[in-house]
Amino acid sequence: MLLAIPTAEILQRQKAFLTRLEKHGVEAAILFGVTDIFYLTGFHFHPTERPIGLFFAPNGKSHLFVPALEHEHAEMFAQVDEVHSYPEYPGLRHPLEYLKEVLIAAGFEGKTIGLDADGYGSAMGYRGPRVSELLDAKAFVSLRGWVEEARAVKSANELELIKESLRWSHLAHRLLQKYSKAGINAMEIEGRASHEASMMMLDALGPDYKPYGGYGHNVIAVFRGQVGPMSAVPHAVTQSIMLKHGDTLVTGADAAVWGYHSELERTMFVGEASKEQEKYFQLMLGAQDTAFATIRAGIPAKRVEEEVQRYFRENGVTHLTRHHTGHALGLMNHEAPFFDLGEETILQAGMVMSVEPGIYVNGLGGFRHAETIVVTENGMEMLTYYPRDLESLIC
């Protein structure tokens, strides 16, 4: 398979974006969002204190504005008409002063300009002016969420990359389960499984493989701190914990393939599961099955959460739930839309979502599987295929 999005598809994304700008009377646009820039250009980079932006001029031409250290990199990979660069930041002159000159030369003055944000933003020490302070525009229009909305429905090529991600996630998780034994440190198990799966993936996919968004390993399988009683903390962080007989484990696995991610999580038990653990495990499976039966194109995403919440109420466990049923994913691990009560977005065929209702019992553990699914016209297709039943998840 092709381990990348073809150039023709990237250019088609730009064309669709320009068409939407024209439809809304927006004559030019500037984007600073890292993921959106990658989606529209194929250029993956590390955002730092140095501003990077993508802009579309009134004549429809695409331009990338980067620090000098990224200039050659951008020319190698970005599908744009022109690359502009500036000297090192902070330097003697602010980068947005250089951007102002480039934008004026490209005809931005006096136009209706779309912005995803009114300036570059970074938590790495960046300070700078707003774009609206630099240009004399007819009007500034917010484009916030526009590209994310375009990213919601996946193409056939995107689906193949997500499926490839899942193949290696399943391998990494299988290794994680194999090595999960009482008396072994959780971080040792994570490191071994992630490293071995990464090496196998590199050997199988060869030099054409680019992660564009990994975690230090190309493939990861982790507990992320959700071991024993700490598994009742939905977003615990990695800790040095020894696995013990009877522990509840909440696991996760992912592989980055050309920037695309998937989600696979399982609830496992070390050695055996008690009757109480089995009770909540089966209730969690029932919540997932309720979501699966509800999902289909044409309904608001909130409907799925409504049905899952009804299931929780009927089974008397609402007080043990702490988060929504799921979210979209693709170039990011969490994207919009969400399976939540306030989500009015209508589900469309081709949306890739996680389904992960959870039950959390203090002192006992957390109970959460996460599946990656794709919405279809009449329901959904399950993309994950790791066993879900309790017997298969005793390690």
C-alpha positions in Angstrom: 0.0 0.0 0.0 1.0 3.7 -0.4 2.2 4.8 3.0 1.3 8.5 2.4 -1.5 10.7 1.1 -0.9 11.2 -2.6 0.0 14.7 -3.8 -3.2 14.9 -5.9 -5.4 14.4 -2.8 -3.5 17.1 -0.9 -4.0 19.5 -3.8 -7.7 18.6 -3.9 -8.0 19.5 -0.2 -6.6 22.9 -1.0 -9.0 23.3 -3.9 -11.9 22.5 -1.6 -10.7 24.9 1.0 -10.4 27.7 -1.6 -13.9 26.9 -2.9 -15.3 27.3 0.6 -13.4 30.7 1.0 -15.0 32.0 -2.2 -18.4 30.8 -1.2 -18.2 32.8 2.0 -16.7 35.9 0.4 -13.3 35.5 2.0 -10.6 36.7 -0.4 -7.5 35.5 1.3 -6.6 33.3 4.3 -3.9 32.7 6.9 -3.6 29.6 9.0 -1.3 28.9 11.9 -2.7 25.5 13.1 0.0 22.8 12.9 -2.3 19.9 12.1 -4.3 21.9 9.5 -1.1 23.0 7.8 0.0 19.4 7.5 -3.4 18.4 6.2 -3.4 21.0 3.5 0.3 20.8 2.5 1.8 17.5 3.6 4.5 19.4 5.5 5.0 18.0 9.0 7.1 20.1 11.4 7.9 20.6 15.0 6.1 23.8 16.3 8.4 25.9 18.5 8.8 29.5 19.4 9.5 30.2 15.7 6.3 31.2 13.8 5.1 29.1 10.9 2.0 29.9 8.8 0.3 28.9 5.6 -1.5 31.5 3.6 -3.6 31.6 0.5 -3.3 34.9 -1.6 -6.3 36.5 -3.3 -5.1 34.9 -6.6 -5.4 31.5 -5.1 -1.7 30.8 -4.8 -0.5 28.9 -1.7 2.4 30.2 0.4 4.3 28.8 3.4 6.0 31.1 5.8 8.8 29.4 7.9 11.9 30.2 9.9 15.2 29.9 7.9 16.1 26.6 9.5 12.9 25.1 8.0 13.3 26.6 4.4 14.9 23.6 2.7 12.8 21.2 4.7 9.6 23.0 3.5 10.7 23.1 -0.1 11.3 19.3 0.0 7.9 18.3 1.3 5.3 21.1 1.2 2.8 21.1 -1.6 2.7 24.9 -2.0 3.4 27.4 -4.7 6.1 29.4 -2.8 8.1 29.1 0.5 9.1 32.3 2.3 11.5 32.4 5.3 12.9 34.8 7.9 16.0 35.0 10.1 16.2 33.4 13.5 13.6 34.4 16.2 13.7 36.6 18.2 16.4 38.3 16.2 16.6 42.0 15.6 13.3 42.2 13.8 10.2 40.3 14.6 9.2 37.5 12.2 5.7 38.9 11.8 7.2 42.1 10.4 8.6 39.9 7.6 5.2 38.2 7.3 3.6 41.6 6.9 5.8 42.5 4.0 5.1 39.1 2.3 1.3 39.5 2.8 1.3 43.0 1.4 3.3 41.9 -1.6 0.7 39.1 -2.1 -2.2 41.5 -2.2 -3.7 41.1 1.2 -4.2 44.9 1.9 -7.9 45.9 1.7 -9.2 42.4 1.4 -11.5 40.3 3.5 -9.1 38.0 5.3 -9.8 34.7 7.0 -7.8 33.7 10.1 -7.8 30.5 12.1 -6.2 32.6 14.9 -5.3 36.3 15.1 -1.6 35.5 15.3 0.9 32.7 16.0 0.7 31.1 19.4 3.2 28.9 21.2 3.8 27.9 24.8 7.5 27.8 24.1 8.2 31.5 24.8 6.8 33.1 21.7 5.6 36.7 22.0 4.3 38.7 19.1 1.6 41.0 17.6 -1.8 40.1 16.3 -2.2 39.8 12.5 -5.1 42.3 12.7 -2.6 44.9 14.0 -0.3 44.4 10.9 -2.7 44.7 8.0 -5.2 47.2 6.8 -8.0 44.8 5.8 -11.6 45.2 4.7 -12.6 42.7 7.3 -11.2 39.8 9.3 -13.2 36.6 9.4 -12.7 33.6 11.7 -11.9 30.3 10.0 -11.6 28.5 13.3 -12.7 24.9 12.8 -12.9 25.0 9.1 -10.1 22.6 8.3 -11.0 20.4 11.3 -14.5 20.0 9.8 -13.0 19.0 6.4 -10.8 16.4 8.2 -13.8 14.8 9.8 -14.8 12.5 6.9 -11.9 10.3 5.9 -11.0 9.5 2.3 -10.2 5.9 1.2 -6.5 6.7 1.5 -6.9 8.0 5.0 -8.8 4.9 6.0 -6.0 2.7 4.7 -3.5 4.6 6.8 -5.6 4.3 9.9 -6.1 0.5 9.3 -2.3 0.2 8.9 -1.9 2.0 12.2 -4.3 -0.6 13.8 -2.3 -3.5 12.5 0.7 -2.5 14.4 -1.2 -1.3 17.4 -2.6 -4.8 17.7 0.8 -6.3 17.5 2.2 -4.0 20.2 -0.8 -4.7 22.4 -0.4 -8.5 21.9 3.2 -8.1 23.1 2.1 -5.9 26.1 -0.4 -8.6 27.2 2.2 -11.3 26.7 4.7 -9.6 29.0 2.2 -8.4 31.6 2.9 -10.6 34.6 2.9 -10.1 38.4 6.1 -8.9 39.8 7.2 -6.9 36.6 7.4 -3.1 36.5 4.8 -1.6 34.2 7.3 0.7 32.5 9.6 -2.2 31.7 6.6 -4.0 30.0 5.6 -0.9 28.1 9.2 -0.3 26.9 9.8 -3.8 25.8 6.5 -4.2 23.9 6.7 -0.8 22.2 10.3 -1.3 21.1 9.8 -4.8 19.7 6.7 -3.8 17.8 8.4 -0.7 16.4 11.4 -2.8 15.2 9.1 -5.2 13.5 7.1 -2.4 11.9 10.2 -0.7 10.6 11.5 -4.0 9.1 8.2 -4.8 7.5 7.4 -1.3 6.0 10.9 -0.3 5.0 12.2 3.1 4.0 8.9 4.5 2.7 7.5 4.5 6.2 7.2 7.9 7.9 5.5 8.2 11.3 4.9 12.0 11.3 3.6 12.0 14.8 5.0 9.2 17.0 5.7 9.1 20.7 9.4 8.3 20.7 8.5 4.8 19.5 6.8 4.4 16.2 4.4 2.1 17.9 3.3 2.3 21.5 1.6 -0.1 23.9 1.1 1.4 27.4 -0.7 1.3 30.7 -0.2 5.0 31.2 -0.3 4.6 34.9 -3.6 2.7 34.9 -2.5 -0.2 36.9 -4.3 -1.7 39.9 -6.3 0.9 41.9 -4.8 3.7 39.7 -6.7 2.3 36.7 -9.7 4.1 38.2 -8.1 7.4 37.2 -9.1 7.7 33.5 -6.2 9.9 32.6 -3.5 8.7 35.0 0.1 9.3 33.9 2.9 6.7 33.6 4.4 5.7 37.0 6.8 3.1 38.2 4.4 0.5 39.4 4.9 -3.3 39.9 2.0 -5.4 38.5 0.4 -7.6 41.2 -1.9 -10.6 41.0 -5.5 -9.6 40.6 -4.7 -6.1 39.3 -7.1 -4.4 36.9 -5.1 -3.0 33.9 -6.4 -0.4 31.4 -4.1 -0.4 28.4 -3.7 1.5 25.2 -1.9 1.0 21.9 -1.3 3.3 18.9 0.9 3.6 15.8 1.6 6.7 13.8 1.5 6.1 10.1 2.1 9.3 8.0 0.5 11.3 10.8 -2.6 9.1 11.2 -3.5 7.5 14.5 -5.9 4.8 15.7 -7.2 3.9 19.2 -7.1 0.5 20.8 -7.6 0.1 24.6 -8.4 -2.9 26.7 -9.3 -3.8 30.3 -7.1 -6.7 31.4 -6.6 -8.6 34.6 -3.4 -10.1 36.1 -3.8 -13.8 36.8 -7.5 -13.7 37.4 -10.6 -11.5 37.8 -12.8 -11.4 40.8 -16.6 -11.6 40.6 -16.7 -7.8 41.3 -14.2 -7.1 38.5 -16.2 -9.3 36.2 -19.4 -7.5 37.1 -18.1 -4.1 36.0 -16.3 -5.5 33.0 -19.5 -6.9 31.6 -21.4 -3.7 32.3 -18.7 -1.8 30.4 -19.1 -4.2 27.4 -22.9 -3.6 27.5 -22.3 0.2 27.3 -20.1 -0.3 24.3 -22.6 -2.6 22.6 -25.3 0.0 23.2 -23.2 2.6 21.4 -22.5 0.2 18.5 -26.2 -0.4 18.0 -26.9 3.4 17.9 -24.2 4.7 15.6 -25.2 5.4 12.0 -25.0 8.2 9.5 -27.7 10.9 9.7 -28.1 11.1 13.5 -26.7 13.8 15.8 -23.6 12.5 17.6 -25.2 13.3 20.9 -27.7 10.5 20.3 -25.0 7.9 21.0 -24.2 9.4 24.3 -27.9 9.7 25.2 -28.4 6.0 24.7 -25.2 5.1 26.6 -26.3 7.3 29.5 -29.7 5.7 29.5 -28.0 2.3 29.8 -25.9 3.5 32.7 -29.0 4.9 34.5 -30.9 1.6 34.0 -27.9 -0.3 35.5 -27.4 2.1 38.4 -23.8 3.0 37.5 -24.0 6.6 36.3 -22.1 7.7 39.4 -19.2 5.6 38.3 -18.8 7.3 34.9 -16.5 10.2 34.2 -16.3 11.0 30.5 -18.1 10.9 27.2 -18.5 7.8 25.0 -15.9 8.8 22.4 -14.5 11.2 19.9 -13.2 11.4 16.3 -9.6 10.7 15.5 -7.2 10.8 12.6 -4.3 13.2 12.4 -4.9 13.8 16.1 -5.8 11.3 18.8 -8.8 13.5 19.8 -10.7 15.4 17.2 -14.2 16.7 16.8 -17.0 15.6 16.7 -17.6 13.9 20.1 -20.1 11.4 21.4 -21.3 13.8 24.1 -24.6 15.3 25.1 -23.9 18.8 23.7 -22.6 17.5 20.3 -25.1 18.5 17.6 -22.9 17.4 14.6 -24.7 15.0 12.3 -22.7 11.8 11.8 -21.6 11.2 8.3 -20.4 8.0 6.6 -16.6 8.0 6.6 -16.2 9.6 10.1 -13.7 7.6 12.1 -14.5 7.6 15.8 -13.5 5.9 19.1 -16.1 4.2 21.2 -14.9 4.0 24.8 -17.5 4.4 27.6 -15.8 3.8 30.9 -16.7 2.7 34.5 -14.4 3.7 37.3 -14.6 2.1 40.8 -12.3 3.6 43.4 -10.1 1.0 45.0 -10.9 -1.6 42.4 -10.0 -0.1 39.0 -11.2 1.2 35.7 -13.1 -0.7 33.1 -12.7 0.7 29.5 -12.2 -0.7 26.1 -11.7 1.6 23.2 -12.5 0.6 19.6 -11.8 2.5 16.4 -14.9 2.4 14.2 -15.9 4.1 10.9 -19.5 5.4 10.5 -21.4 3.9 7.6 -24.8 4.8 6.1 -26.6 2.0 7.9 -24.4 1.6 11.0 -20.7 1.3 11.6 -17.7 -0.9 10.7 -15.5 -2.1 13.5 -11.8 -1.5 12.6 -10.3 -2.9 15.8 -10.3 -6.7 16.0 -8.5 -7.4 19.3 -10.5 -9.8 21.6 -13.0 -8.0 23.8 -14.1 -10.9 26.1 -12.9 -11.3 29.6 -11.4 -14.8 29.2 -9.1 -13.5 26.4 -7.9 -10.6 28.6 -6.5 -12.5 31.6 -2.7 -12.2 31.5 
